[in-house]
C-alpha cells in the first residue's frame, strides 16, 4: 500500500494500469469501502484505499473526485490538486465522448416521425438522469403511441 502522504499516482494523466493488488475487490467495493471510511472519519484509510484504486483503475472519475476531497480535508493540498485535475480531465473526456442529447430535439424527432432517433435520444437522457419523472413519462407515452 502507498503511504497516506504519497501524492496520487498517475497524476501526470497516465492511463497505464498498475498490477492488480492481491486484495483487489473491484472498483465498486473499493469505492464503497472508501466512502464508508470517510463517513466514519477515517480519512487516512480512505486515502489509502482510493490511491490503490486509482493506481489500478486510473480512469475512474468518481474515485479521483473523492480522493481529491479526502486529500484536501487531510491537508495534502498538492496531491489534492493533482487528483482534482485528473478528475476534471477525465470528466471532460467523458463529456466529449457522449453523443449529444436534448429533450427538445428528441421531441422534434418524434413529431417528425423519426421515432427511433427520438427514442434513442430519450434513452440517453434517461441514462444520464434515471429518476426524472418527465423523461420516464415521455418514454412510456412514446412507447404506447408507437405500439398502438
C-alpha positions as CSV (number, residue, x, y, z in Angstrom):
1,X,0.0,0.0,0.0
2,X,1.1,3.5,-0.6
3,X,1.6,5.9,2.3
4,X,-1.2,8.3,3.0
5,X,1.0,11.3,2.4
6,X,2.2,10.0,-1.0
7,X,0.9,12.0,-3.9
8,X,-1.7,10.4,-6.1
9,X,-0.2,8.0,-8.7
10,X,-0.8,8.7,-12.3
11,X,-1.0,12.4,-11.6
12,X,0.6,13.0,-15.0
13,X,-2.5,11.6,-16.6
14,X,-1.1,8.2,-17.4
15,X,-3.7,5.7,-18.4
16,X,-1.5,2.7,-17.8
17,X,-2.9,0.2,-15.3
18,X,-0.9,-0.9,-12.2
19,X,-0.7,-4.6,-11.4
20,X,-3.8,-5.9,-9.7
21,X,-3.3,-5.7,-5.9
22,X,-3.5,-9.0,-4.1
23,X,-6.5,-7.9,-2.1
24,X,-8.3,-6.3,-5.1
25,X,-12.1,-6.5,-4.8
26,X,-13.0,-4.2,-7.7
27,X,-14.0,-0.6,-8.2
28,X,-17.4,-0.9,-6.7
29,X,-16.3,-2.5,-3.4
30,X,-13.3,-0.2,-3.3
31,X,-15.5,2.9,-3.6
32,X,-17.9,1.5,-1.0
33,X,-15.0,0.9,1.4
34,X,-13.6,4.4,0.8
35,X,-17.0,6.1,1.3
36,X,-17.6,4.1,4.5
37,X,-14.2,5.2,5.7
38,X,-15.0,8.8,5.0
39,X,-18.3,8.5,6.8
40,X,-16.5,7.0,9.8
41,X,-14.0,9.8,9.9
42,X,-11.1,7.5,8.8
43,X,-9.8,9.8,6.1
44,X,-6.3,8.3,6.1
45,X,-7.8,4.9,5.4
46,X,-10.0,6.3,2.7
47,X,-7.0,7.9,1.1
48,X,-5.0,4.7,1.0
49,X,-8.0,2.8,-0.4
50,X,-8.5,5.4,-3.1
51,X,-4.8,5.7,-4.0
52,X,-4.7,1.9,-4.5
53,X,-8.0,2.1,-6.5
54,X,-6.8,4.8,-8.9
55,X,-3.5,3.1,-9.3
56,X,-5.3,0.1,-10.8
57,X,-8.3,1.9,-12.3
58,X,-6.8,5.2,-13.4
59,X,-9.9,6.2,-15.5
60,X,-12.3,6.0,-12.5
61,X,-13.5,9.6,-12.3
62,X,-15.6,9.1,-9.1
63,X,-12.5,7.8,-7.3
64,X,-10.4,10.7,-8.3
65,X,-13.1,13.2,-7.2
66,X,-13.4,11.6,-3.8
67,X,-9.6,11.3,-3.4
68,X,-9.2,15.0,-4.1
69,X,-11.8,15.8,-1.4
70,X,-10.2,13.5,1.1
71,X,-6.7,14.9,0.4
72,X,-8.0,18.4,0.8
73,X,-9.5,17.5,4.1
74,X,-6.3,15.9,5.2
75,X,-4.3,19.0,4.2
76,X,-2.5,17.2,1.4
77,X,-3.1,20.1,-1.0
78,X,-0.6,19.3,-3.7
79,X,-1.8,15.8,-4.0
80,X,-5.4,17.0,-3.9
81,X,-4.8,19.5,-6.7
82,X,-3.3,16.7,-8.8
83,X,-6.2,14.4,-8.1
84,X,-8.8,17.1,-8.8
85,X,-7.1,18.0,-12.1
86,X,-7.2,14.3,-13.1
87,X,-10.9,14.1,-12.2
88,X,-11.7,17.2,-14.3
89,X,-9.6,15.9,-17.2
90,X,-11.4,12.5,-17.2
91,X,-14.8,14.2,-16.8
92,X,-14.0,16.4,-19.8
93,X,-13.0,13.4,-21.9
94,X,-16.2,11.6,-21.0
95,X,-18.4,14.5,-21.9
96,X,-16.7,14.7,-25.3
97,X,-17.4,11.1,-26.0
98,X,-21.1,11.2,-25.1
99,X,-23.4,11.8,-28.1
100,X,-25.4,15.0,-27.7
101,X,-28.9,14.7,-26.4
102,X,-31.6,17.2,-25.9
103,X,-35.2,16.8,-24.8
104,X,-36.3,19.4,-27.3
105,X,-34.5,17.7,-30.1
106,X,-35.9,14.3,-29.1
107,X,-39.4,15.8,-29.2
108,X,-38.8,17.3,-32.6
109,X,-37.6,14.0,-34.0
110,X,-40.7,12.2,-32.6
111,X,-43.0,14.8,-34.0
112,X,-41.4,14.5,-37.4
113,X,-41.9,10.7,-37.3
114,X,-38.3,9.8,-36.6
115,X,-39.4,7.7,-33.7
116,X,-36.3,5.5,-33.4
117,X,-34.0,8.5,-33.3
118,X,-36.2,10.2,-30.8
119,X,-36.4,7.2,-28.5
120,X,-32.6,6.6,-28.7
121,X,-32.0,10.2,-27.7
122,X,-34.6,10.0,-24.9
123,X,-32.9,6.8,-23.7
124,X,-29.6,8.7,-23.4
125,X,-31.2,11.4,-21.4
126,X,-32.8,8.8,-19.1
127,X,-29.4,7.1,-18.7
128,X,-28.0,10.4,-17.5
129,X,-30.9,11.2,-15.3
130,X,-32.7,8.0,-14.5
131,X,-35.1,9.3,-11.9
132,X,-36.5,12.3,-13.9
133,X,-40.3,11.7,-13.9
134,X,-40.8,13.9,-17.0
135,X,-38.4,11.7,-19.0
136,X,-39.9,8.5,-17.7
137,X,-43.5,9.6,-18.5
138,X,-42.5,10.7,-22.0
139,X,-40.8,7.3,-22.6
140,X,-44.0,5.5,-21.6
141,X,-46.1,7.8,-23.7
142,X,-44.0,7.3,-26.8
143,X,-43.9,3.5,-26.2
144,X,-47.7,3.4,-26.1
145,X,-48.1,5.7,-29.2
146,X,-45.7,3.7,-31.3
147,X,-47.0,0.2,-30.4
148,X,-50.7,1.1,-30.7
